[in-house]
């Protein structure tokens, strides 16, 4: 298995100003991935709410062959996570408008908790839109991790589904690996040579991963590698923002030690800033 499939997508929705945009985005995603769509509202069900929601779904140009709607009460995080597990969901989709103050809290709390605990992949849309915005450039992590091969395969699958033609595979290299004190010309040359050596090693490793993928996934996609020296998670988020990527794809959190949990790591850096739409790939069960 070289990639994760998104055949069942769960969408948590609220009756906010961006409801229509979130619903339209969800229906488009289900259409692209040819998947089943599960809408979940955590809150009281009323005739007015149900009528409005069904009206919005019916008005969307994109439709899903199979749609289910659940109305549940309880804690949003617990309810969405439990429902995703009960229904064996492949992807949880959460959307919000970045410019709303209340949404800043939403993304900082609910989304962070869900991405930490979800047993499936999670897609965060920071700028959902009623009108489709093409996804032209995808940035994906090329970390040296057991999860990365499936994440890269998933990135090409997503690019094919969304019609994206450009993928940047980013390897973040810790500055500690250079480990040379630069205090004269000689040490500067040593540091430069060491960086170049690490860059070539990382690019070779990532290229080997891509070459193992099915030709159908990589065909017609312009992919490149990019090595960055810096803090893991933080650097790739900054890179995605600078190049104005439409989507950033990351590995899900790995099993961390107690000490690691006390320190801000990969996904936490991304969730703190959300430079663009973010897809967090959970490869558990696909390895």
C-alpha positions, -999 to 999 in steps of 0.1 A, spaced: 0 0 0 17 32 -12 -10 57 -1 -40 63 21 -75 62 6 -103 86 15 -134 65 8 -153 77 39 -151 114 49 -166 128 81 -174 166 82 -181 183 115 -204 213 107 -218 242 127 -244 268 118 -219 296 113 -214 322 85 -191 297 67 -215 268 67 -222 269 30 -185 272 21 -177 242 43 -205 221 28 -195 229 -7 -159 221 0 -169 188 16 -190 178 -14 -162 187 -38 -137 165 -18 -161 136 -18 -165 140 -55 -127 142 -61 -120 111 -40 -151 92 -50 -160 88 -14 -189 85 10 -197 117 30 -208 117 66 -220 151 80 -220 154 118 -236 183 137 -228 184 174 -258 203 188 -296 203 190 -315 193 159 -344 215 148 -367 215 118 -352 249 107 -316 237 109 -324 205 91 -342 223 63 -315 249 59 -287 223 58 -305 201 32 -312 232 11 -275 241 11 -265 205 2 -290 204 -27 -277 237 -41 -241 225 -45 -229 219 -81 -209 189 -68 -227 160 -52 -218 128 -35 -235 95 -44 -238 86 -7 -245 112 21 -254 106 57 -263 133 83 -260 127 120 -272 151 148 -256 145 181 -252 163 214 -221 163 236 -185 175 236 -175 184 200 -140 167 202 -152 136 219 -183 132 197 -165 137 164 -137 113 174 -161 86 187 -182 89 155 -152 87 133 -141 55 150 -176 40 151 -181 46 113 -145 36 103 -139 70 87 -107 76 66 -107 114 68 -120 141 91 -126 174 74 -127 206 95 -132 241 79 -131 276 93 -125 312 83 -90 322 95 -99 359 99 -126 352 125 -114 356 161 -137 329 174 -123 305 147 -88 312 159 -98 296 192 -116 269 173 -86 259 153 -63 263 183 -84 240 205 -108 216 188 -87 210 157 -55 205 177 -72 180 201 -87 161 171 -55 159 152 -37 146 183 -62 119 190 -77 110 156 -71 75 143 -76 86 108 -63 115 86 -74 151 91 -79 179 66 -80 215 79 -94 241 55 -85 276 67 -102 294 37 -132 273 26 -149 288 -4 -182 284 -22 -164 288 -55 -137 263 -62 -101 275 -57 -77 253 -77 -50 235 -57 -20 242 -78 10 236 -55 13 210 -28 41 209 -2 47 176 15 71 166 42 100 143 33 110 135 68 132 105 75 104 86 91 86 52 87 54 71 79 69 93 51 67 68 23 29 65 26 25 103 32 44 110 -1 23 84 -19 -8 100 -5 4 134 -17 6 122 -53 -28 106 -50 -43 138 -37 -25 158 -65 -41 135 -91 -76 138 -75 -74 176 -72 -57 182 -105 -25 197 -89 5 197 -112 33 207 -87 46 190 -56 75 201 -35 90 174 -13 107 191 17 133 175 38 139 193 71 174 188 83 183 196 119 211 222 123 226 200 150 236 175 123 261 199 108 278 201 143 307 224 131 316 256 150 321 282 123 349 306 135 372 308 104 373 301 67 383 265 72 354 257 95 330 276 72 341 253 43 336 223 65 302 233 75 293 241 39 305 207 27 287 189 55 254 207 46 259 198 9 265 161 19 234 160 40 214 177 13 224 151 -13 217 122 11 182 135 19 174 142 -18 185 107 -28 164 91 -1 133 111 -11 138 105 -48 140 67 -41 106 69 -24 90 86 -54 106 62 -78 89 33 -60 54 48 -66 32 36 -94 38 55 -127 1 64 -128 5 85 -96 36 105 -106 27 110 -143 21 146 -153 31 159 -119 61 183 -117 78 173 -85 110 187 -69 129 182 -37 139 210 -13 162 206 17 158 230 46 180 233 77 160 242 108 135 231 134 113 202 122 77 213 117 84 250 120 107 253 89 83 235 65 54 256 77 74 287 70 84 274 36 48 265 26 38 301 35 66 317 16 60 298 -16 22 303 -12 14 266 -13 -23 257 -16 -19 226 6 6 213 31 7 176 37 23 162 69 28 129 87 5 124 117 21 126 152 44 97 159 44 78 192 62 102 215 80 97 248 68 115 279 96 141 275 87 147 238 51 154 248 63 183 269 80 199 239 64 215 209 69 191 180 62 188 143 24 191 140 22 215 170 43 241 151 19 237 121 -13 240 141 0 271 159 3 290 126 -16 271 99 2 286 69 -23 272 44 -48 243 42 -32 213 60 -37 175 54 -24 154 82 -19 118 70 -24 90 95 -9 59 79 -18 36 108 -33 4 94 -17 10 59 19 1 68 
